[in-house]
């Protein structure tokens, strides 16, 4: 199958959505599919996303995107993100009467309510308009399925998440691995991800915890938070083997976000053997649930301290049950085929 993914979230951006689609594309290709990704880097003109200048969005006016789709002649089209590329691809498919699928990645309604004081209604209405135009709407968890169905979203199809257990693996037992390479007092409480307001990082930084608090990642709030919390160690982005090394060196992964659709970094931490402390909210609760591999509590300090005693081997074993092979099979099964006649003539 020739699969086209038209996405505003693509490299060189660094976030969970980008990692999901990079990994999905790689597994689809390994299964024999041909994948074409249309991201912002395919366009001559880009502009910074409002509030996130490091994220570049594409200027999609003109024939550029339709010409790319026509040249590829896909058997299926997936449009995950409600940005300029997503809107242009949606318009193209609607105009040509081509079926397409979408997927849910950001709870914009809750985010705008938190940041700007808006009600959740307008943002969810816009997302509902975007996604209900497609023939399939992929959602990560049963909790999210129920919530979105109650808000009027249709054609919902399950698409779980997984973790690359080869890239993210425990390293403490490796010969020569220096678990104290950071040179910081223990225990080490780690956060990995975007440093932005919606991640609720002050709820972690303000905790009275022993040892050290470490942040791997960057974002628009980094400079202000580094000034406000000078005892927190901001290390910037890390990638690949180096990122897994930081996960493995930590004693606990602390995830203070309350507005996640899933939270891939939770799985990545567990795959490296590092237990998780988080609030009992959608995302962490869907992954960890009542298992003994993390502590979910409204008292985040108590959760972080309790997580110190969790068995690291069990965390790894649990993460291994989240298979990318099954995740990719679900994605491919959810796609809606485009009739070959659409490209005739």
C-alpha positions in Angstrom: 0.0 0.0 0.0 1.2 3.5 -0.8 0.5 5.6 2.4 0.7 9.4 2.5 1.0 11.1 5.9 0.4 14.9 5.6 1.6 16.3 9.0 2.5 19.6 10.5 4.4 17.7 13.2 7.6 16.4 11.5 11.4 16.5 11.8 13.3 18.6 12.7 10.7 19.2 15.4 11.3 17.2 18.6 8.2 15.9 20.3 6.2 12.8 21.0 4.0 13.2 17.9 7.0 13.4 15.6 8.5 10.3 17.2 5.2 8.3 16.8 5.0 9.0 13.1 8.7 8.5 12.4 8.5 5.1 14.1 5.2 4.2 12.5 6.6 5.1 9.0 9.7 3.0 9.6 7.6 -0.1 10.7 5.2 0.4 7.8 8.1 0.4 5.4 9.6 -2.7 7.0 6.2 -4.4 6.4 6.4 -3.6 2.7 4.4 -0.4 2.5 5.6 2.7 0.7 5.3 5.8 2.9 5.5 9.4 1.8 5.6 12.1 4.6 4.7 15.6 3.7 5.9 17.9 6.5 6.9 21.6 6.8 10.4 20.9 5.5 8.8 20.1 2.0 7.7 23.7 1.6 9.7 26.8 0.5 8.2 29.1 3.1 7.6 28.5 6.8 6.8 30.6 9.7 7.1 30.2 13.5 4.1 28.7 15.4 2.5 31.2 17.7 4.1 30.9 21.2 6.5 28.2 19.9 9.1 29.9 17.7 11.2 26.8 17.4 8.3 25.0 15.7 8.1 25.9 12.0 4.8 25.7 10.1 4.4 25.6 6.4 2.8 28.2 4.1 0.6 25.9 2.1 -1.0 28.3 -0.4 -0.9 27.4 -4.1 -0.5 24.1 -5.8 2.5 22.8 -3.9 0.6 20.3 -1.6 -1.9 19.1 -4.2 1.0 18.5 -6.7 2.8 16.4 -4.1 -0.2 14.3 -3.4 -1.0 13.9 -7.1 2.6 12.9 -7.9 2.6 10.2 -5.2 -0.9 8.8 -6.0 -1.5 7.3 -2.6 -3.7 4.3 -1.7 -4.5 5.9 1.6 -4.1 9.4 3.2 -3.7 10.1 6.9 -3.9 13.7 8.3 -2.9 13.8 12.0 -2.5 17.5 12.9 -4.9 20.5 12.7 -2.3 22.9 11.3 -1.7 24.5 7.8 -0.7 21.2 6.2 -3.5 19.3 7.8 -6.1 22.0 6.8 -4.8 22.1 3.2 -4.7 18.3 2.9 -8.2 18.1 4.4 -9.5 20.7 1.9 -7.8 18.8 -1.0 -9.4 15.5 0.0 -12.8 17.0 0.5 -12.6 18.8 -2.9 -11.5 15.5 -4.6 -14.0 13.4 -2.6 -11.1 11.2 -1.4 -11.4 9.3 1.9 -8.9 10.1 4.6 -8.2 9.3 8.3 -7.1 11.5 11.1 -5.8 11.0 14.7 -6.0 12.9 18.0 -2.8 14.2 19.6 -3.4 17.4 21.5 -6.2 18.4 23.9 -6.4 22.0 22.6 -9.6 22.7 24.5 -8.1 22.0 27.9 -4.8 23.7 26.9 -6.5 27.0 25.9 -8.7 26.9 29.0 -5.6 26.6 31.1 -3.4 29.1 29.3 -5.9 31.7 28.0 -9.0 31.3 30.2 -11.1 30.3 27.2 -13.9 27.8 27.6 -13.2 24.4 26.1 -16.1 24.5 23.7 -14.7 26.5 20.8 -11.5 24.5 20.6 -13.2 21.2 20.7 -15.7 22.4 18.1 -12.9 23.3 15.8 -11.2 19.9 16.3 -14.6 18.1 15.8 -15.1 19.9 12.5 -11.6 18.9 11.4 -11.7 15.2 12.4 -15.4 14.4 11.7 -14.8 15.2 8.0 -12.7 12.0 7.7 -13.7 8.4 7.4 -11.7 7.3 10.5 -10.5 9.0 13.6 -7.7 7.2 15.5 -7.5 7.6 19.3 -4.9 6.2 21.7 -6.8 5.1 24.8 -10.3 3.9 25.8 -10.5 6.8 28.2 -10.0 9.3 25.4 -12.4 7.3 23.2 -15.2 7.8 25.7 -14.4 11.5 26.3 -14.3 12.4 22.7 -17.4 10.3 21.8 -19.3 12.3 24.5 -18.1 15.5 22.7 -19.6 14.4 19.4 -16.5 13.0 17.6 -17.4 10.2 15.2 -15.8 7.2 13.4 -13.5 6.5 16.3 -11.0 3.8 15.8 -8.4 2.5 18.4 -4.8 3.1 17.7 -2.6 2.3 20.7 0.9 3.4 21.4 4.2 1.5 21.9 7.8 2.1 22.7 11.0 1.2 20.9 12.5 -1.2 23.4 15.7 -1.5 21.4 16.4 2.3 21.5 15.1 2.6 25.1 16.6 0.0 27.3 18.2 -0.3 30.7 21.9 0.6 30.8 22.8 0.4 34.4 23.9 -3.2 34.1 26.0 -2.5 31.0 29.8 -3.0 31.5 31.4 0.4 31.7 28.2 2.4 32.2 28.7 5.1 34.8 25.4 5.6 36.5 26.7 8.7 38.1 27.9 10.4 34.9 25.8 13.4 35.6 27.9 14.1 38.8 24.8 15.2 40.8 23.6 14.2 44.3 21.2 11.3 44.4 18.4 10.5 44.1 17.9 12.0 40.6 14.4 13.0 39.7 14.1 13.4 35.9 11.7 15.1 33.6 12.0 14.6 29.8 9.9 16.7 27.3 8.9 20.1 26.2 9.5 22.9 28.7 6.3 24.8 28.2 3.4 26.1 30.3 1.0 23.2 29.6 3.5 20.7 31.0 2.8 22.0 34.6 6.5 21.8 35.5 6.4 24.2 38.5 4.3 21.4 40.2 7.5 19.3 40.0 10.1 22.0 40.5 8.6 23.3 43.7 8.6 19.9 45.5 10.7 19.5 48.5 12.7 16.5 47.4 16.2 15.1 48.3 18.9 14.9 45.7 18.6 16.6 42.3 15.9 17.6 39.8 17.0 17.3 36.2 15.2 18.4 33.0 16.1 17.0 29.5 14.3 19.0 26.9 13.7 22.7 26.0 10.9 25.0 25.1 9.5 28.5 25.4 9.3 28.5 29.2 12.9 27.2 29.8 14.6 30.5 30.4 11.9 31.8 32.9 11.8 28.5 34.8 15.6 28.3 35.0 15.6 31.7 36.7 12.7 30.9 39.0 14.1 27.5 40.0 17.9 27.8 40.0 18.3 24.5 41.8 16.9 22.6 38.8 19.4 21.3 36.2 18.4 22.1 32.6 20.3 20.0 30.2 18.6 20.8 26.9 17.6 18.2 24.3 19.2 14.7 24.2 18.7 12.2 21.4 19.0 8.5 20.7 21.5 6.6 22.9 22.2 9.7 24.9 18.6 10.1 25.8 18.3 6.5 26.9 21.4 7.0 29.0 19.8 9.9 30.9 16.6 7.9 31.5 18.7 5.0 32.8 20.7 7.1 35.1 17.6 8.6 36.8 16.1 7.1 39.9 12.5 8.3 39.2 10.9 9.9 36.2 8.5 12.7 37.4 5.7 13.6 34.9 3.6 16.6 36.2 1.5 17.2 33.1 -2.3 17.0 33.5 -3.2 17.4 29.8 -1.7 14.4 27.9 -3.5 12.3 25.4 -1.0 9.5 26.1 2.5 10.5 27.3 5.0 8.5 25.3 7.9 9.5 27.6 6.3 7.5 30.4 6.8 4.3 28.3 10.3 5.3 27.3 11.2 5.8 31.0 9.8 2.4 31.9 11.6 0.7 29.0 14.8 2.1 30.5 13.9 0.6 33.9 13.1 3.9 35.6 9.8 4.0 37.6 7.3 6.9 37.2 5.7 9.4 39.5 2.7 11.3 38.1 -0.7 12.7 38.8 -3.6 10.2 38.4 -4.8 11.7 35.1 -5.4 10.6 31.5 -2.2 9.4 29.9 -0.2 8.1 32.9 -3.3 6.4 34.4 -4.0 4.7 31.0 -0.4 3.4 30.8 0.3 2.5 34.4 -3.2 2.0 35.9 -2.9 -0.1 39.0 0.3 -1.8 38.1 3.3 -1.6 40.5 5.6 0.2 38.0 4.7 3.8 39.0 3.0 5.8 41.6 0.0 8.0 40.7 -1.1 10.5 43.3 -2.4 14.0 43.7 0.5 14.3 46.2 3.3 14.3 43.6 6.0 14.6 46.3 4.8 11.4 48.0 4.5 9.7 44.7 8.1 10.6 43.7 9.5 9.4 47.1 7.4 6.1 47.0 8.6 5.4 43.4 12.2 5.2 44.6 11.5 1.7 46.0 9.9 0.3 42.8 11.6 -2.7 41.1 13.4 -1.5 37.9 13.3 -4.9 36.3 9.6 -5.0 36.5 9.3 -1.6 34.8 11.3 -2.9 31.8 9.3 -6.1 31.6 6.0 -4.1 31.6 7.2 -1.8 28.8 8.1 -4.7 26.6 4.4 -5.6 26.3 3.8 -2.4 24.3 4.6 -3.6 20.8 5.3 -1.4 17.8 4.4 -4.3 15.6 0.8 -4.4 17.0 0.6 -0.6 17.0 1.6 -0.4 13.3 -0.8 -3.2 12.4 -3.6 -1.3 14.0 -2.7 1.9 12.2 -2.6 0.2 8.8 -5.9 -1.6 9.5 -7.6 1.7 10.3 -6.6 3.4 7.0 -9.4 3.8 4.5 -8.4 2.8 0.9 -8.7 5.3 -1.9 -10.4 3.8 -5.0 -7.8 3.3 -7.9 -10.2 5.2 -10.1 -9.4 8.4 -8.2 -6.0 8.5 -10.1 -7.3 7.5 -13.5 -6.8 9.9 -16.4 
